[in-house]
Amino acid sequence: MNREFIDAIDALEKEKDISKDILIDAIESALVSAYKKNYGTSQNVRVNIDRDEGDIDVFMQKDVVEEVEDDMIEISLEEALEIDPRYEAGDVVEYQVTPRDFGRIAAQTAKQVVVQRIREAERGMIFDDYITRQGEIITGTVQRISNETIFVNIGKAEGILAATERVPGEKYDINERIKVYIMDVKKTTKGPQVFLSRSHPGLVKRLFELEVPEIEDGIVEIKSIAREAGSRTKIAVYTEDETVDPVGACVGTRGNRVQNIVDELFGEKIDIITWSEEPETLISNVLSPAKVEKVIIDEEEKAATVIVPDYQLSLAIGKEGQNVRLAAKLCGWKIDIKSHTKYFEEPVPEIDDEPEYEEELAETYGDEGEPIEEYADEGEYEGEPIKEYGNEAEYEERPVEESEEEEEPAGEHDSEPELAGEPEQAWESQQEEMDQEPAAQYEDGLGEEIIEIEE
């Protein structure tokens, strides 16, 4: 019977992949609980199971004291000396009390404890297994889909692929095999929970390690990754071996290596650039495929101004700023992109003497000065004070009615500064000329009309 017991433990070890020692320790704890259930909870009991033969022994433990107060856990010094003369007060006496059989309730208790301990041991082993694999990729099978959450069978455990960790646009079917990234592992009352991801940048890194032997061997190093899942990924690689081209090693012959990764990511675009310790070179590289004319570095702010040709501006920025956003995340610098024309054009001077200009206008026109456009042609007199008209009183005394009857064409008057100096004389001389010239012009014509009327 004991041999069959050991064989059953060996079979359970292979099935559950749990150590034999862990199983035997669980059974010993179960038997202790069953003994206390059957013979009293205050008993100090130890159970020992032989690992080879399967013999089970139960030992009672009591403290050696001078005066016994609880005979269930204590023994007198006299009784202890009868068992062994070497006992002293304060020692623990242990003697075998193996029962012939357990009752039904005790056996049921032992079974429950054994099952519970085996389940806890199994969960602990699963947790220890996956916690060491955190940050790796694993192939799983889509088991079920609940709302936006996908549950993936990854072997001993069930992984959770949340909606926030999925790539936009990707769709999965039941029993479909997918590669996922182990993002985190947590202990819960229902066992260990493995949280998976398809959008994490680490997924791209691990895929490159699988496809590129140089990265796996450490010849080529992945310095940084910036990813917008489902759209584009930028990866910076570096090597100290001058005979190895890091970008070419990642691309592979005819691009077969990187193409396998692109296919696994359902067509996501991947830019591979060479890492450099020089900020100017690095920033120029990370903006690939755009061409860069000049990079201006600000070490204190850790910011850079990048000048690109005008026709490369949209390419450098990318769709909705994606290219420059990924580039800044990849190199860790703030990047401001400007076109060649915008950067090198001369700045327009600003007018800062506007208050002084207003003061000049106030001195020229006075408190009741009117805009110049009401008195003079804008193109001819713009910006000049209207001195020729004087104040409002002098302007109203001018012979407005006569000027309306005989208005001369613009340009035939004398210069207005002369009119401003002598307004009355200028007006009389103009009136005499106007009175004389029309008379000579109308004399003949008017006479001819009169003669025709008389006849």
C-alpha positions as CSV (number, residue, x, y, z in Angstrom):
1,M,0.0,0.0,0.0
2,N,2.8,2.4,0.9
3,R,4.6,1.6,-2.4
4,E,1.4,2.4,-4.3
5,F,1.3,5.7,-2.4
6,I,4.8,6.7,-3.6
7,D,4.0,5.6,-7.2
8,A,0.9,7.8,-7.1
9,I,3.0,10.8,-6.0
10,D,5.5,10.1,-8.8
11,A,2.7,10.1,-11.4
12,L,1.2,13.3,-9.9
13,E,4.7,14.9,-10.2
14,K,4.9,14.2,-13.9
15,E,1.3,15.3,-14.6
16,K,1.3,18.6,-12.7
17,D,5.1,19.2,-13.1
18,I,5.3,19.8,-9.4
19,S,8.3,18.7,-7.3
20,K,7.9,15.5,-5.3
21,D,9.1,17.2,-2.2
22,I,6.4,19.9,-2.5
23,L,3.8,17.2,-2.9
24,I,5.0,15.2,0.2
25,D,5.2,18.4,2.3
26,A,1.6,19.2,1.3
27,I,0.4,15.7,2.3
28,E,2.3,16.0,5.6
29,S,0.5,19.3,6.4
30,A,-2.8,17.7,5.4
31,L,-2.3,14.8,7.8
32,V,-1.4,17.2,10.6
33,S,-4.7,19.1,10.0
34,A,-6.6,15.8,9.9
35,Y,-5.1,14.5,13.2
36,K,-5.9,17.8,15.0
37,K,-9.5,17.6,13.6
38,N,-9.9,14.1,14.9
39,Y,-8.0,14.2,18.3
40,G,-8.1,17.9,19.3
41,T,-6.8,21.2,17.9
42,S,-4.4,21.8,20.8
43,Q,-2.2,18.8,19.9
44,N,1.4,19.5,18.8
45,V,1.9,17.0,16.1
46,R,4.5,16.3,13.5
47,V,4.0,14.0,10.5
48,N,6.9,12.3,8.7
49,I,6.6,10.5,5.4
50,D,9.4,8.3,4.1
51,R,10.3,9.4,0.6
52,D,11.3,6.0,-0.6
53,E,9.0,3.5,1.2
54,G,6.1,5.7,1.9
55,D,5.8,4.9,5.6
56,I,3.9,7.5,7.6
57,D,4.7,8.3,11.2
58,V,2.9,10.7,13.5
59,F,4.8,12.2,16.5
60,M,3.4,13.9,19.5
61,Q,5.4,16.9,20.9
62,K,5.2,18.2,24.5
63,D,7.1,20.7,26.4
64,V,9.0,19.6,29.6
65,V,7.9,21.6,32.6
66,E,8.2,21.4,36.4
67,E,4.5,21.7,37.0
68,V,2.0,20.6,34.3
69,E,-0.9,23.0,33.6
70,D,-2.1,21.5,30.3
71,D,-1.4,17.9,29.8
72,M,-2.2,18.1,26.1
73,I,0.9,20.2,25.4
74,E,3.0,19.7,28.5
75,I,4.8,16.9,30.3
76,S,6.3,16.8,33.8
77,L,10.1,16.5,34.2
78,E,9.7,13.2,36.0
79,E,7.8,11.6,33.2
80,A,10.3,12.9,30.7
81,L,13.2,11.5,32.6
82,E,11.5,8.1,32.5
83,I,11.5,8.3,28.7
84,D,15.1,9.6,28.5
85,P,17.3,10.7,31.5
86,R,18.9,13.4,29.4
87,Y,15.7,15.6,29.3
88,E,15.7,18.9,31.2
89,A,13.0,21.5,31.8
90,G,12.4,23.5,28.7
91,D,13.1,20.6,26.3
92,V,10.5,19.1,23.9
93,V,9.6,15.5,24.2
94,E,8.6,13.8,21.0
95,Y,7.1,10.3,20.8
96,Q,5.3,8.3,18.2
97,V,1.5,8.2,18.4
98,T,0.6,7.0,14.9
99,P,-3.1,6.3,14.8
100,R,-4.4,3.1,13.3
101,D,-7.0,4.9,11.1
102,F,-8.7,8.2,10.6
103,G,-12.4,8.9,10.7
104,R,-14.4,9.9,7.6
105,I,-14.4,13.6,8.5
106,A,-10.6,13.6,9.2
107,A,-9.9,11.8,5.9
108,Q,-12.1,14.3,4.0
109,T,-10.2,17.2,5.7
110,A,-6.9,15.6,4.6
111,K,-8.1,15.3,1.1
112,Q,-9.2,19.0,0.9
113,V,-5.9,20.2,2.3
114,V,-3.9,18.0,-0.1
115,V,-5.9,19.3,-3.1
116,Q,-5.6,22.9,-1.9
117,R,-1.9,22.6,-1.3
118,I,-1.3,21.0,-4.7
119,R,-3.3,23.8,-6.4
120,E,-1.3,26.5,-4.6
121,A,1.9,24.8,-5.5
122,E,0.9,24.6,-9.1
123,R,-0.1,28.3,-9.2
124,G,3.2,29.2,-7.5
125,M,5.2,27.3,-10.1
126,I,3.2,28.9,-13.0
127,F,3.8,32.4,-11.5
128,D,7.6,31.7,-11.1
129,D,7.7,30.3,-14.6
130,Y,6.1,33.3,-16.3
131,I,7.6,36.0,-14.1
132,T,11.0,35.0,-15.4
133,R,9.8,35.3,-19.0
134,Q,8.5,38.8,-18.5
135,G,9.6,40.9,-21.5
136,E,9.7,38.0,-23.9
137,I,7.4,37.0,-26.7
138,I,5.4,33.8,-26.8
139,T,3.2,32.1,-29.3
140,G,-0.4,31.5,-28.1
141,T,-3.8,30.5,-29.4
142,V,-6.8,32.7,-29.3
143,Q,-9.1,30.8,-26.9
144,R,-12.1,33.1,-26.5
145,I,-13.1,36.7,-27.1
146,S,-15.1,38.6,-24.5
147,N,-16.2,42.1,-25.5
148,E,-12.9,43.8,-26.4
149,T,-10.7,41.4,-24.4
150,I,-9.0,38.4,-25.9
151,F,-8.0,35.4,-23.8
152,V,-5.0,33.6,-25.2
153,N,-3.9,30.1,-24.3
154,I,-0.2,30.2,-23.7
155,G,0.3,26.8,-22.3
156,K,0.0,26.4,-18.5
157,A,-1.8,29.7,-18.1
158,E,-4.3,31.9,-19.9
159,G,-3.1,35.3,-21.1
160,I,-5.1,38.4,-21.2
161,L,-4.9,40.7,-24.3
162,A,-6.7,43.9,-23.4
163,A,-8.2,46.3,-25.9
164,T,-5.7,49.0,-25.0
165,E,-2.8,46.6,-25.8
166,R,-4.1,45.6,-29.2
167,V,-3.1,47.1,-32.5
168,P,-5.8,49.2,-34.2
169,G,-7.3,47.4,-37.1
170,E,-6.1,43.9,-36.2
171,K,-8.7,41.2,-36.0
172,Y,-8.4,37.7,-34.6
173,D,-10.3,34.5,-34.9
174,I,-10.8,31.6,-32.5
175,N,-7.9,29.1,-32.6
176,E,-5.7,31.5,-34.5
177,R,-2.0,31.4,-33.5
178,I,-0.4,34.8,-32.7
179,K,2.8,36.1,-31.2
180,V,2.3,38.2,-28.1
181,Y,4.6,40.1,-25.7
182,I,4.5,39.2,-22.0
183,M,4.1,42.6,-20.4
184,D,3.3,41.8,-16.8
185,V,2.5,38.9,-14.4
186,K,0.4,39.3,-11.2
187,K,-0.8,37.0,-8.5
188,T,-4.5,36.9,-7.8
189,T,-6.9,34.8,-5.8
190,K,-7.8,33.0,-9.0
191,G,-4.2,32.2,-9.8
192,P,-1.5,34.1,-11.7
193,Q,-2.7,36.5,-14.5
194,V,-0.4,37.0,-17.5
195,F,-1.0,40.3,-19.2
196,L,-0.1,40.3,-22.9
197,S,0.5,43.0,-25.5
198,R,0.7,43.4,-29.3
199,S,1.4,47.2,-29.3
200,H,4.4,47.3,-27.0
201,P,7.7,48.4,-28.6
202,G,9.3,45.3,-26.9
203,L,7.5,43.1,-29.3
204,V,9.4,44.6,-32.3
205,K,12.7,44.3,-30.4
206,R,12.1,40.6,-29.6
207,L,11.1,39.9,-33.2
208,F,14.3,41.4,-34.5
209,E,16.2,39.3,-32.0
210,L,14.5,36.2,-33.5
211,E,15.1,37.2,-37.1
212,V,18.6,38.7,-36.9
213,P,21.4,36.4,-35.6
214,E,23.8,39.4,-35.2
215,I,21.4,40.9,-32.6
216,E,21.0,37.6,-30.7
217,D,24.8,37.2,-30.6
218,G,25.4,40.7,-29.4
219,I,27.3,42.0,-32.5
220,V,24.5,44.4,-33.3
221,E,22.8,46.3,-30.5
222,I,19.4,47.8,-30.5
223,K,19.8,51.3,-28.9
224,S,16.3,52.7,-29.0
225,I,12.8,51.9,-30.4
226,A,9.9,54.3,-31.0
227,R,6.6,52.9,-32.1
228,E,3.1,53.9,-33.0
229,A,1.5,50.5,-33.3
230,G,-0.2,49.6,-36.6
231,S,1.4,52.6,-38.4
232,R,5.2,53.0,-38.1
233,T,8.2,52.0,-36.0
234,K,11.6,53.6,-35.9
235,I,14.5,51.5,-34.6
236,A,18.1,52.6,-34.0
237,V,20.9,50.0,-34.2
238,Y,24.6,50.2,-33.5
239,T,27.7,48.0,-33.7
240,E,31.3,48.4,-32.7
241,D,32.5,46.0,-35.4
242,E,33.5,48.0,-38.4
243,T,33.1,45.1,-40.7
244,V,29.4,44.8,-40.0
245,D,26.7,47.0,-41.4
246,P,24.1,47.2,-38.6
247,V,21.3,48.4,-40.9
248,G,22.1,45.8,-43.6
249,A,22.2,43.0,-41.0
250,C,18.7,44.0,-39.9
251,V,17.3,44.3,-43.4
252,G,18.8,41.0,-44.6
253,T,19.3,39.7,-48.2
254,R,16.7,41.4,-50.4
255,G,15.0,42.6,-47.2
256,N,13.8,39.1,-46.2
257,R,14.6,39.6,-42.5
258,V,12.7,42.8,-42.0
259,Q,9.9,41.6,-44.3
260,N,9.2,38.7,-42.0
261,I,8.8,41.1,-39.1
262,V,6.6,43.4,-41.2
263,D,4.4,40.4,-42.1
264,E,4.0,39.5,-38.5
265,L,3.0,43.0,-37.7
266,F,0.4,43.0,-40.5
267,G,2.2,45.5,-42.7
268,E,3.5,48.0,-40.2
269,K,6.2,50.2,-41.6
270,I,9.7,50.0,-40.1
271,D,12.5,52.5,-40.4
272,I,16.0,51.2,-39.5
273,I,18.6,53.9,-38.8
274,T,22.2,54.0,-37.5
275,W,22.7,55.2,-34.0
276,S,25.4,57.8,-33.3
277,E,26.7,59.4,-30.2
278,E,27.0,62.8,-32.0
279,P,23.6,64.6,-31.6
280,E,23.8,66.3,-35.0
281,T,24.4,63.0,-36.8
282,L,21.8,61.2,-34.7
283,I,19.1,63.8,-35.3
284,S,19.8,63.9,-39.0
285,N,19.5,60.1,-39.1
286,V,16.3,59.7,-37.1
287,L,14.5,62.1,-39.5
288,S,15.0,59.6,-42.3
289,P,13.8,59.3,-45.0
290,A,13.9,63.2,-45.1
291,K,17.1,64.9,-46.0
292,V,18.6,67.4,-43.6
293,E,20.6,70.6,-44.4
294,K,21.7,71.7,-41.0
295,V,21.1,70.8,-37.3
296,I,21.5,73.5,-34.6
297,I,21.9,72.1,-31.1
298,D,20.9,73.7,-27.8
299,E,22.6,71.6,-25.1
300,E,21.0,73.3,-22.1
301,E,17.4,72.8,-23.3
302,K,18.3,69.5,-25.1
303,A,16.5,70.9,-28.2
304,A,17.5,71.0,-31.8
305,T,16.4,73.2,-34.7
306,V,16.6,71.2,-38.0
307,I,16.7,73.0,-41.4
308,V,15.4,71.0,-44.4
309,P,14.9,71.9,-48.0
310,D,11.5,73.4,-48.8
311,Y,10.5,70.3,-50.8
312,Q,11.5,68.0,-47.9
313,L,9.5,69.9,-45.2
314,S,6.3,67.8,-45.4
315,L,8.3,64.5,-45.6
316,A,10.4,65.5,-42.5
317,I,7.3,66.3,-40.5
318,G,5.3,63.3,-41.7
319,K,1.6,62.6,-41.8
320,E,0.1,64.5,-38.9
321,G,3.6,65.0,-37.5
322,Q,4.3,61.3,-37.1
323,N,7.8,61.3,-38.5
324,V,9.2,64.1,-36.3
325,R,7.2,62.8,-33.3
326,L,8.8,59.3,-33.6
327,A,12.2,60.9,-34.3
328,A,12.1,63.0,-31.1
329,K,11.0,59.9,-29.0
330,L,13.8,57.8,-30.6
331,C,16.7,60.2,-29.9
332,G,15.3,61.9,-26.8
333,W,15.7,65.5,-28.2
334,K,13.1,68.1,-28.8
335,I,13.1,68.8,-32.5
336,D,11.8,71.9,-34.3
337,I,11.8,71.6,-38.1
338,K,12.0,74.7,-40.3
339,S,12.2,75.0,-44.1
340,H,15.2,76.6,-45.8
341,T,13.3,79.7,-46.9
342,K,11.5,80.3,-43.6
343,Y,14.8,80.1,-41.6
344,F,17.0,82.2,-43.8
345,E,14.5,85.0,-44.7
346,E,15.2,88.4,-43.1
347,P,12.9,89.2,-40.2
348,V,10.5,92.1,-40.8
349,P,11.5,95.1,-38.5
350,E,8.9,96.0,-35.9
351,I,7.7,99.6,-35.2
352,D,8.4,100.4,-31.6
353,D,8.1,104.2,-31.8
354,E,4.3,104.2,-32.3
355,P,3.7,106.3,-29.1
356,E,6.1,109.0,-30.4
357,Y,4.4,109.0,-33.7
358,E,1.0,109.6,-32.0
359,E,2.5,112.5,-30.1
360,E,3.7,114.1,-33.4
361,L,0.2,113.9,-34.8
362,A,-1.2,115.6,-31.8
363,E,1.3,118.5,-32.0
364,T,0.6,119.0,-35.7
365,Y,-3.2,118.9,-35.9
366,G,-4.0,120.1,-32.4
367,D,-6.8,118.7,-30.3
368,E,-9.4,119.1,-33.1
369,G,-7.2,118.2,-36.0
370,E,-8.9,116.2,-38.8
371,P,-7.5,113.4,-40.9
372,I,-5.4,114.5,-43.9
373,E,-7.6,112.5,-46.3
374,E,-10.4,115.0,-46.0
375,Y,-8.4,118.0,-47.2
376,A,-5.8,116.7,-49.7
377,D,-5.1,114.0,-52.2
378,E,-3.9,111.0,-50.2
379,G,-1.0,110.1,-52.6
380,E,0.3,113.7,-52.7
381,Y,0.0,114.9,-49.1
382,E,0.1,111.7,-47.0
383,G,2.1,112.2,-43.9
384,E,2.4,116.1,-44.2
385,P,0.7,118.6,-41.9
386,I,-2.1,120.8,-43.5
387,K,-0.6,124.2,-42.8
388,E,-2.2,125.9,-45.9
389,Y,-5.7,125.9,-44.5
390,G,-5.0,127.2,-41.0
391,N,-7.6,126.8,-38.3
392,E,-11.3,126.1,-38.8
393,A,-12.3,129.8,-38.6
394,E,-10.1,130.8,-41.5
395,Y,-11.3,127.9,-43.6
396,E,-15.0,129.0,-43.2
397,E,-14.2,132.6,-44.3
398,R,-13.0,131.5,-47.7
399,P,-15.3,132.4,-50.7
400,V,-16.8,129.0,-51.2
401,E,-19.6,130.1,-53.6
402,E,-17.3,131.7,-56.2
403,S,-15.0,128.8,-56.1
404,E,-17.9,126.5,-56.8
405,E,-19.0,128.6,-59.9
406,E,-15.6,128.7,-61.5
407,E,-13.6,125.7,-60.3
408,E,-10.3,125.3,-62.2
409,P,-8.8,122.0,-63.1
410,A,-6.3,120.5,-60.6
411,G,-2.8,121.4,-61.3
412,E,-3.3,125.0,-62.6
413,H,-3.1,126.7,-59.3
414,D,0.0,128.0,-57.8
415,S,1.7,125.9,-55.2
416,E,-0.3,125.6,-52.0
417,P,2.4,126.8,-49.7
418,E,2.0,130.3,-51.4
419,L,-1.8,130.1,-50.8
420,A,-1.1,129.3,-47.2
421,G,1.1,132.3,-46.8
422,E,-1.2,134.9,-48.6
423,P,-4.7,133.5,-48.9
424,E,-6.5,136.8,-49.7
425,Q,-4.2,138.1,-52.4
426,A,-3.9,134.8,-54.2
427,W,-7.7,134.6,-54.3
428,E,-8.1,138.2,-55.8
429,S,-5.5,137.6,-58.5
430,Q,-7.2,134.4,-59.5
431,Q,-10.6,136.1,-59.6
432,E,-9.4,138.9,-61.9
433,E,-7.9,136.4,-64.3
434,M,-11.1,134.5,-64.3
435,D,-13.2,137.6,-65.0
436,Q,-11.0,138.8,-67.9
437,E,-10.4,135.6,-69.8
438,P,-14.0,134.4,-70.1
439,A,-15.1,137.8,-71.4
440,A,-12.7,137.6,-74.3
441,Q,-13.8,134.1,-75.1
442,Y,-17.5,134.7,-75.0
443,E,-17.5,138.0,-76.9
444,D,-17.5,136.6,-80.5
445,G,-19.7,133.7,-79.8
446,L,-22.3,135.7,-78.0
447,G,-22.3,138.5,-80.6
448,E,-23.0,136.0,-83.3
449,E,-26.0,134.6,-81.5
450,I,-27.4,138.1,-81.0
451,I,-27.0,139.1,-84.7
452,E,-28.8,135.9,-85.8
453,I,-31.6,136.6,-83.4
454,E,-32.1,140.2,-84.7
455,E,-32.3,139.1,-88.3
